């Protein structure tokens, strides 16, 4: 159901005069990251076939990536997607995401994964508990910079 919520939000955003309807990104963390991956899957009944009809880009932070086995046979996002994950994630396996991303790349999808050695689940949580872990601090800084750069590139207004 969560991907449908994302498309409901996309439909609403496209009605607004203060939103560039052809440049909307999707971003999710943890369970929301899993929902983002599902929403971006080409060939799903709710997913538009192109980024011009759907989302223009996606950011995924420490998702479960198992997705109830839904994409075991293959996965390909219809728009550029970037995945960020820590190798010390105590809640979900980064290896599952690696497999999903590798399948997506082999299927021709524009999807990349950045791994952060020693970073835990929620590495970008600004709270003291997570940021007391040195690997989380560096992962947070790097992922934030990469995410901002990616969305700036993918969602920028076309040049005349």
C-alpha positions as CSV (number, residue, x, y, z in Angstrom):
1,X,0.0,0.0,0.0
2,X,2.9,2.4,0.7
3,X,3.8,2.8,-3.0
4,X,0.2,3.7,-3.7
5,X,0.5,6.4,-1.0
6,X,3.6,7.8,-2.8
7,X,1.7,8.0,-6.1
8,X,-1.2,9.6,-4.4
9,X,1.2,12.3,-3.1
10,X,2.7,12.6,-6.6
11,X,-0.7,13.2,-8.1
12,X,-1.5,15.9,-5.5
13,X,1.9,17.6,-5.9
14,X,1.4,17.8,-9.6
15,X,-1.8,19.9,-9.0
16,X,0.2,22.6,-7.2
17,X,1.4,25.7,-9.0
18,X,4.5,25.9,-6.8
19,X,5.8,22.5,-7.8
20,X,7.7,21.5,-10.9
21,X,5.4,18.7,-11.9
22,X,8.0,17.0,-14.1
23,X,10.8,17.1,-11.5
24,X,9.6,15.3,-8.4
25,X,11.8,12.9,-6.4
26,X,11.0,10.2,-3.9
27,X,13.0,9.5,-0.8
28,X,12.6,6.9,1.9
29,X,14.3,5.6,5.0
30,X,14.2,2.1,6.4
31,X,10.6,0.8,5.7
32,X,10.0,3.9,3.7
33,X,13.1,3.0,1.7
34,X,11.6,-0.4,0.9
35,X,8.4,1.4,-0.2
36,X,10.5,3.7,-2.4
37,X,12.2,0.7,-4.1
38,X,8.8,-0.9,-4.7
39,X,7.3,2.4,-6.0
40,X,10.2,2.8,-8.5
41,X,9.9,-0.7,-9.9
42,X,9.4,-0.7,-13.6
43,X,6.5,-3.0,-14.7
44,X,4.5,-2.8,-11.5
45,X,0.8,-2.0,-12.0
46,X,1.0,1.2,-10.1
47,X,4.4,2.4,-11.5
48,X,4.4,4.6,-14.6
49,X,6.7,3.4,-17.3
50,X,8.8,6.5,-17.4
51,X,10.2,9.2,-15.1
52,X,8.2,11.8,-17.1
53,X,5.0,10.2,-15.8
54,X,6.3,9.0,-12.4
55,X,9.0,10.2,-10.1
56,X,12.2,11.6,-11.7
57,X,14.6,10.1,-9.2
58,X,14.8,8.3,-5.9
59,X,16.9,8.1,-2.8
60,X,16.8,5.1,-0.5
61,X,18.4,4.9,2.9
62,X,19.0,1.5,4.7
63,X,16.0,-0.3,3.3
64,X,15.2,-3.9,4.0
65,X,15.3,-4.8,0.3
66,X,13.8,-8.2,0.9
67,X,10.4,-6.9,-0.2
68,X,8.7,-10.2,0.6
69,X,10.5,-11.8,-2.2
70,X,8.6,-9.8,-4.8
71,X,11.7,-9.0,-6.9
72,X,13.6,-12.2,-6.4
73,X,13.3,-12.8,-10.2
74,X,14.5,-9.4,-11.1
75,X,14.3,-5.7,-10.4
76,X,14.7,-2.5,-12.4
77,X,13.8,1.0,-11.4
78,X,12.3,3.2,-14.1
79,X,14.2,6.3,-13.0
80,X,17.6,6.9,-11.5
81,X,17.8,5.6,-7.9
82,X,20.6,5.8,-5.3
83,X,20.8,3.5,-2.3
84,X,22.8,4.2,0.9
85,X,23.5,1.5,3.5
86,X,25.8,0.8,6.4
87,X,27.6,-2.5,6.7
88,X,27.0,-2.7,10.5
89,X,23.2,-2.3,10.1
90,X,21.7,-4.2,13.0
91,X,18.2,-4.3,11.6
92,X,18.4,-5.2,7.9
93,X,21.0,-6.8,5.6
94,X,22.9,-4.6,3.3
95,X,23.8,-7.8,1.3
96,X,20.2,-8.1,0.2
97,X,20.3,-4.6,-1.1
98,X,23.5,-5.3,-2.9
99,X,21.8,-8.2,-4.6
100,X,18.8,-6.1,-5.6
101,X,20.9,-3.3,-6.9
102,X,23.1,-5.7,-8.9
103,X,20.0,-7.2,-10.4
104,X,18.7,-3.8,-11.2
105,X,21.9,-2.7,-12.9
106,X,22.1,-6.0,-14.9
107,X,18.5,-5.3,-16.1
108,X,19.6,-1.9,-17.4
109,X,18.4,0.2,-14.4
110,X,20.2,3.4,-13.4
111,X,20.7,2.3,-9.7
112,X,23.7,2.6,-7.6
113,X,24.5,1.7,-4.0
114,X,27.0,3.3,-1.6
115,X,28.1,1.2,1.3
116,X,29.4,2.7,4.6
117,X,31.8,0.4,6.5
118,X,30.8,0.2,10.2
119,X,27.7,2.4,9.8
120,X,24.6,1.3,11.6
121,X,20.9,1.5,10.8
122,X,19.8,5.1,11.0
123,X,23.3,6.3,10.5
124,X,22.0,9.7,9.5
125,X,20.0,10.2,12.7
126,X,21.4,13.5,14.1
127,X,20.9,12.3,17.7
128,X,23.8,11.9,20.0
129,X,23.4,8.1,20.3
130,X,23.9,7.4,16.6
131,X,26.4,10.2,16.0
132,X,28.7,9.0,18.8
133,X,29.6,6.2,16.3
134,X,32.4,7.5,14.2
135,X,31.4,5.5,11.1
136,X,27.9,7.0,11.4
137,X,29.2,10.5,11.4
138,X,31.2,10.1,8.3
139,X,28.4,8.1,6.6
140,X,25.9,10.9,7.4
141,X,28.1,13.6,6.0
142,X,28.9,11.7,2.8
143,X,25.3,10.4,2.2
144,X,23.9,13.9,2.8
145,X,26.3,15.4,0.3
146,X,25.7,12.7,-2.3
147,X,21.9,12.9,-1.9
148,X,21.9,16.7,-2.2
149,X,24.1,16.5,-5.3
150,X,22.0,13.7,-6.9
151,X,18.7,15.5,-6.4
152,X,20.2,18.8,-7.6
153,X,21.4,17.1,-10.8
154,X,18.2,15.1,-11.4
155,X,15.6,17.6,-10.4
156,X,17.2,20.8,-11.7
157,X,15.3,23.0,-14.1
158,X,16.2,22.4,-17.8
159,X,18.6,25.0,-19.2
160,X,17.3,27.1,-22.0
